[in-house]
């Protein structure tokens, strides 16, 4: 594994302890997990068992019961895979800032996987200060470590692509799938940390935490959770859809995408696993100079575009606010706030998909009913809000709320970056028009030129 993936949270030494602690947070999987591999290797070197811990918070951002159910299903698979390796995964309910420091008092070393949102960065910083032992965080959910890719917020995909492409072939780290020498399945953590009580996953399924959105009733999950299901779906994508991906990815009726966004969001799979699987299946000698049109287009989305969203959230604390938009976009949209709207819709109208636009309604209904919205429709969906809400600040707030409540891949760097793009982020000024100013505009005629939008509207009435 490239050393650039490994970061110190503090300058403390490893201490005498009963176990090595691995806090699973953003990599909910028992395989293809570089943070887990490193933790196992350290535990073996120190001849200690490895204890894995997941902290489940009752209210996590805008997560709904849908998201929690999906997470718990994937977590159950990860728990079993870890058990097969001889690693016990404990589930605790509560804040990691309360639980992890108490566990770390008895740990020789703490290992964290990582997310890139504001609160996740705060967790890492705070734990580095609180924990008495050496604490390390490892980047297992990106192809290029975020600070290796760039030391600053990038202006666009173009500027990040130039930095990432020369590094690609050197950072295709393969998981060792390391197995502990000492099992922790019989380890009694309660004897070490008396006040803490782990919970059983089965009991959590009975009383699933999370918010209950108004329209959640009757929602149908479009995809199964967990690592195995995700990899099976991805291999089918490579073998049956990749050849047409370059031309068919923007057609919501073609079902030509990989549908990996939710699995990547929950950490059920690593982007490295996907890249390596694609490389092996197509026998590509180099990822950086891929000559397969479909594969090249997919790698652009999986690596450059996805990691642009991560770059945005890592370097910009205002990724979920108009304050994170470029100055030119704020100026032109502020001027657009003064323009009259033909229709004004409340958040409740929008949530219920009661607008004058059948295509927007269909996109909203697709997200509510399935937890998924096609990427091309999400761009249209986000931009259309500008013309229906009195000001762009509220329109952005509504977009984030709806996406985070109903989309399986909500509360994610790619979601925040995608919504910000609808308001001018990672884009350039275009021709001016009412309300939108010089922010890129999309309309229904453009949808109809791309695909059979009327059929799509009928599918998700």
N, C-alpha and C positions, 0 to 999 in steps of 0.2 A: 504494500500500500504506500502511495506517495506520502511523504512526510508533511506536505502542505495541507493534508486533510486533518492533521492532528494539532490541536491548539490547547494551550495551558490556560485554565481559568484562574489560577493563582500560582504563587511561587513556593507553596508548601511542599514538604517532603512526604513520601509515602510513610505511613505510620504502622505500628503493630496493630493488627486487626484480625477478626475472625473470618472475614470474607472480603472479596472484591465486589463492589456495588456497581451495577449497571442500571442507570435510569433510562428506560425506554420511554420515549415521548413522541418523536416524529417518525420513527422507523418501526412500525408495528408489524414486525415479521421476524421469523426465526431463521431465515436464510437470506442470502444475498445482502447481508447486513455487516458493513465494514466496522461499525462501532462495536457490534457484538463480537466480531472476530478478534478485534484488538483487546477487548475486555477478557475474552477467554484466554488469549495468549499470555496476558499479564497474570491472570489467576493461576495458570499452569506454571509460569515461572516462579511465582511466589508459593506454589503448592498450597493454594487456598481454594475453597469452593467459590463459585460465582453466583451471586444473588441478583436476579433481575426484578425490577420494580416498575409498575405503571401506576401513576397517580391520576385518578378519575375525579374531575371536578364536576359538581352538580350543574353549574351554569358556566359554560365555556363560550365566551363571546355570544353569538346568536344561535348556537347549535340547538337544533330541535331534536325531538324524540327520534326522528328519522335518522339523523346523523349518529346519535348515540347507539341506536340499534345496529347500524352499519358498522360502527367502530367495534362494538362488543362482539359481533360475529367474527370480524377479522382478528380481534384480540384472542378469542377462544382458539382459533387455529394457531396463532403464534404461541400461545401457552402450551398447546400440545406438541408443536414442533420443538420448542425448547425443552419440554419434558423428555422427549425422545433423545435429546442430546445430554440429558442429565442435569438440566438447569431448571430450577424452580422460578416461575414468574409469579410474584405476589402482586395482588391488586389492592390498592388503598384508595379510599375516598377522601378527598381533601386537597388542599393546596400543596404543591411540591415544595414551596418555601417553608412549609411546616414539617412535612414528612421526610424529605431527603436529608436535612441537617440532623434529624434525630437518628436516622439510620447510619449516617456517615460517622457518628461518634464511635461506631464499632467496626468501621470498614478500614482496610489498609489503603484503599484507593477508590475514587469515584470516577466513573466513565459515563459521559452523557452523549446521546446522539443529539441532533439539533434541528431547530426550525429557525426561521429568519424574520418572523414578525416581531413587532415592538416588544410585546410582553415576553416572548421567548428569549430575546436578547437580554431583557431585564432579569429574567430567571437565571440565566448563565452568570451574569455579572454578580448578582446578589449571592448565589450559591458559592461562587468563587471566594467571596468575602466571608461567608458564614461557615463553610466546611473546614474542619480541622486538618483534613488530609489533602494530598495532591488531588486535583480535580481536572479532568481532561475532557474536552468536547471534540467530537469527530464528525466530519462532514461525509455522510453516507448517502445523501439524497440529491446530490448534484454530480454532474460529470466533472466540471472544473470547480475546485473550491472557490468560494465567492471572492475572497481577497486576492487570490491568484489570478482570477479572470480580470479583475479591475480593482483599483484602489479607490475608486470614486463612483458616484452615480453616473451612469452612461446616458447620453442624449437619446440614443435610438438603437434599434437592432443592428444597424449598419456599423456603428462605432464599436459595439460589443463584439460583433461577429469577427471583426479584424483582429481582436485580441484573443478570442477563444480558438479560432480555427487552427493556428499553428500549434496549439497545446493539446489538441484532442487525442492524438494517438499515444501520447505519453501518459494520459490520465485514465486509461481504460482499465482500472483496477479490478481484478477478479477476486471475489470473495473466497477465502480459504475454507469456509465452513468448518472452522476450528471446533473441536470437541473438548470439553473439560476433562482433565485427568481425574478430578475429584467431583463427585456428584453433589448437588445441593438439594436433591429431592427430599431427603430426610432431614434437612437442616431445619431446626425450629427457631425461626426468627423471633418468635414471641419471648423466648428465653433471653435473647440479647436486648431487645427493645420492648420492655414490658407494656408501656402505655399504648402501643400501636396494635391495632387489630385488623388483619387483612380481611377482605370480603371475598365471597365466592361469586364467580361470574354468573352462575345460575340464578342467584338471588337478584342480581342487577337486571337480568332480563325480565323478571317479574315486575319490578318497579323501575322502568327505564327513566333516567333523569332527562332534563332538557325542556325547552319551551315547546308549547303546543300551538303552532300557527293556526290561524283561522281556517285555512283551506287544507290542512293536512289530512283530514278525514277522507278515506277512500284512495289515498295516494298509493300508487303501485311502484315498487322498486324495480328499476329497469335492469339491474345487474347484481350479481351475487358479490359478496364481500370476501376479502382475504387474498393471500398470495397465490394459492394454487389456481383459483378461478381467474385471477387477473392474468397470469402467465398463459393459461390455456386460451383465453380470449386473444391475447397478444399474438400467440403463435398462429392462430387462425387468421388474424389480420395480416400477418406477413405472407402467409401462403395463399390467401384468397383475395386480398384487397390492396396490397401494397403496390402492385403494378399499375393500378388505376388511381392511386392516391393523389398524384400531382394534379390531375384534371378533375377528379370527382370529390375532393375533400370539401369543397364549398357548396355541395348539393345536399341539403338536409334530408332529401328523400332517398339518397343513394346508400346511406348507412355505410359510408366508405372510410370512416375514421376509426382509430384504434380504441376509442372509449377508455383510455388509460387515465384521464384526468382525476377521477375520484380515487383510483387506486394509488396514484402518485401523491395525492393530497393526504390521504390517511397513512401513507408510508407502507402500504401493503406490498409495494414493489419499489425497487430502486431504478432510476433512469439508466444506471450503469448496466443493470441486468437486461434492460430492453435493448440498449445499444449493442451489447455483446451478443444477444440472441439474434438480432438482425444481422450483425456482421458475420456470425457463424452460418446462419441459414443461407445468406447470399454469397458466402465465401468472398467477402470484401477484404482486400489486402490492407486498405487504409480507410478510416472513417473520414479523415479530413479532405480526401479527394474522391469521394464517392461519385461514381458515374451512373448509378441507377437512378432515373428521374424520380420515381416514387420514393425510394429510400432517402435521396438527398432532400426532398421536400419534407419528409417526415422528420429527419434529423434536424432540420432547421427549426421545426416547431418544438421538438422534444428538448433540444439543447439550447439553441440561441434564444428563441422566443421565451421559453420557460425560464431560463436563467437570467433573461433580461428582467422579468417580473421579480425574481429573487433579488437581483441587484437593486432594483427600485425600492423594495421594502427594506432591504438591509441598510441602505445609505440614506433613505429619506423617511424621517419619522412621521411625515404627513401623507403617507401613501393612501390613507382612507379619508382624505379631506381635500377640499379645493386648494388648500395651501400647498399641496404637493404638485399642483399643475404648473406648467411653464408660464412665465409672465405674459407672453403674448396671448395665450389661451385665456387666462384670467381677465385680461384687458378686453378682449373681443367679446367674451361671454358676459362680462359685466355690462357692456353696452347693449348686448342682446337682451338682458333682463328688462330693458325699457320698452322692448317691442311687444305689441299685443299678441296674445295667443288666441287662435280660433276656438280651441277647446282647452279646458282646464279640468284635470282629474285629481281626485283625492288619492291618498295612498290606498284607501279601501277599494276605490274603483279599480286601481291598477292591480292590486292583489287579486281581485276577482275577475281580472281580464275583461273589464267592461269599458272598452274604448271603441272609437269609430274605425279602428284599423284591424281587420280580421287577421292579418299576418302577425301583428304584435300580440294580439290575443292568443293566437295559436302558440307562439313562442312561450308566453307566460304560462299557458295551460300545460305545455309539454314539460316545463320545469317543475310545476306544481305536482303533476301526475306521476312523473317518472324520476324526478331528481336530476334531470339532465336537460340541457339546452344545447343544440348544435352551435358551434363556435361562430359560424357566419350569422346565424340568427341572433346570437347574443350581441354582436356588434350593432345590428339594426335595432334591437330591443333597447340597448343603452342609449343610442343616439336619439331615438324617437322620443324619449322622455323629456328632452330639452324643449320640445315644442308643446308639451302638455302640462308642464309644471311652471309656476310663476317665475322661478329663478333657477339658475344652474346649480347653485349650492344645494338647494332642496332636491333637485333632480338627481344629483350625485348621491345624496343621502338615501333617497328612495331606492336607487339602483343597488347600492350596497346592502341595504336592509333586505330587499327581496331576494337577491342572490344568496346572501348568507343564510337566510331562513329556509330556502327551498332547494337550492342546488347542492348536490352531494359534494361538489368540489368548492363550496363556498368557504369563506374565512381562510383564503389561500392567497399567496403572493400573486399567482396568475390571475385570480379573480379580481383583486384590487388593481393590478396593472391593466387588465382588460377593460375594466370600467373606466379607469383614468384615461385610457386611450380614446374612449368614446368622447371625452371632454378635452382632447388635444395632447395628452401625454404621448411621448415617443412618436410624435407625428410633426408635420410642418403646416404652416398656414396655407389655406386653399383660397379659392375665389370667395369673396364675401357674399353673404345673403342674410335676410332677416333672421333674427333670433340666434342663429349659429355663428354669425360673423364669419371669421375665416377658419373656423373649426370644420373639419371634413364633414360633409353631409351625405346621408344615405336616404333613399326613398323607395317606395313600393315598386316603382317602375324598374328600378335596378334589381330588385329581388326577382321580378318576373322575367327579366332577361337572363338571370343566372339559372333558374330552375322553375319547375311548375309550382309556383307559390300558392295557387288556388287549391291544389290537391293537398298541400301541406296544411293550409288553413282548415280544410275539411277534416283532416286526420285528428286535429287537436281542438275541436270546437269546445 
